[in-house]
Amino acid sequence: MSIFAAAVGRTKNGWTASELDLTGLADIDEVVDALRDAEPDADLAVLFVESDDEYLSILRLDEGDDLRIFGSDSAFAEESRIGSVLLGEVEAPALGVDDLSVDDGDDDEERPAAEPDADPIGDAELLGDLGVNAQRLLELCGKDGMLPSDVTAEICQRIGCGDEMEELRDA
């Protein structure tokens, strides 16, 4: 399984980005420590973990302590050791796509946003205060043809670290 893990951190001087090696990390605490070490001066750090053009996990760490986790599909935890480390302790399902409704202009009826192929888990609202609400995150993860790298790129553009992520990928 190919894994790309990138940490972005927001400091008083702006955003920074760095690649993380998750190989050999045994549990979520070690992942959090690696994220802290990668972005030590950050008041906010976000880790994007992409696996095999299929799965995306996002970890958010505020002030070095408050951890929030989202996974695009619970199957990642079952199919991969890294997925199990990242998502294994996540109990709450993400806000379900059926819980989101789309207003199509017809006041008589609301319809589900989409039928998902995946089972997102965790805190889908983890980037809400940065401009990516739960509905948008779930839409991005469930959109046909969107790879995890595409989702990461769009999220990074929206939250303000798109250039840093692009530079990291090009390096």
SULWO-V446776 format. One record per residue. RES is the residue in one small letter. SS is DSSP state (H for helix, E for strand, C for the rest). NEAR is the number of other ideal C-beta (glycine too) atoms within 12 Angstrom. Layout:
RES:SS:NEAR ; RES:SS:NEAR
//
This chain:
m:C:19 ; s:C:17 ; i:E:31 ; f:E:29 ; a:E:36 ; a:E:41 ; a:E:41 ; v:E:43 ; g:E:36 ; r:E:28 ; t:E:18 ; k:C:11 ; n:C:11 ; g:E:18 ; w:E:32 ; t:E:28 ; a:E:36 ; s:E:29 ; e:E:26 ; l:C:35 ; d:C:19 ; l:C:37 ; t:C:17 ; g:C:13 ; l:C:25 ; a:C:17 ; d:C:18 ; i:H:30 ; d:H:17 ; e:H:20 ; v:H:37 ; v:H:31 ; d:H:23 ; a:H:31 ; l:H:38 ; r:H:27 ; d:H:22 ; a:H:30 ; e:C:34 ; p:C:18 ; d:C:19 ; a:C:30 ; d:C:22 ; l:E:35 ; a:E:40 ; v:E:46 ; l:E:46 ; f:E:46 ; v:E:44 ; e:E:39 ; s:E:34 ; d:C:22 ; d:C:19 ; e:C:27 ; y:E:41 ; l:E:48 ; s:E:48 ; i:E:47 ; l:E:43 ; r:E:40 ; l:E:34 ; d:E:25 ; e:C:16 ; g:C:21 ; d:C:14 ; d:E:16 ; l:E:29 ; r:E:32 ; i:E:41 ; f:E:42 ; g:E:47 ; s:C:47 ; d:C:34 ; s:C:29 ; a:H:23 ; f:H:38 ; a:H:30 ; e:H:16 ; e:H:18 ; s:C:27 ; r:H:21 ; i:H:36 ; g:H:35 ; s:H:27 ; v:H:33 ; l:H:45 ; l:H:39 ; g:C:24 ; e:C:21 ; v:C:32 ; e:C:14 ; a:C:20 ; p:E:24 ; a:C:37 ; l:C:28 ; g:C:23 ; v:H:30 ; d:H:20 ; d:H:19 ; l:C:26 ; s:E:17 ; v:E:18 ; d:C:13 ; d:C:12 ; g:C:9 ; d:C:10 ; d:C:7 ; d:C:8 ; e:C:11 ; e:C:15 ; r:E:16 ; p:E:19 ; a:C:26 ; a:C:22 ; e:C:12 ; p:C:28 ; d:C:16 ; a:C:29 ; d:C:25 ; p:C:44 ; i:E:36 ; g:E:38 ; d:C:30 ; a:C:37 ; e:C:26 ; l:C:37 ; l:C:38 ; g:H:22 ; d:H:17 ; l:H:26 ; g:C:17 ; v:C:30 ; n:C:22 ; a:H:28 ; q:H:27 ; r:H:25 ; l:H:40 ; l:H:42 ; e:H:27 ; l:H:37 ; c:H:44 ; g:H:30 ; k:C:23 ; d:C:14 ; g:C:9 ; m:C:25 ; l:C:22 ; p:H:33 ; s:H:27 ; d:H:23 ; v:H:38 ; t:H:43 ; a:H:30 ; e:H:28 ; i:H:38 ; c:H:34 ; q:H:22 ; r:H:23 ; i:H:34 ; g:C:23 ; c:C:36 ; g:H:21 ; d:H:19 ; e:H:32 ; m:H:36 ; e:H:20 ; e:H:18 ; l:H:27 ; r:H:21 ; d:H:11 ; a:C:11
//
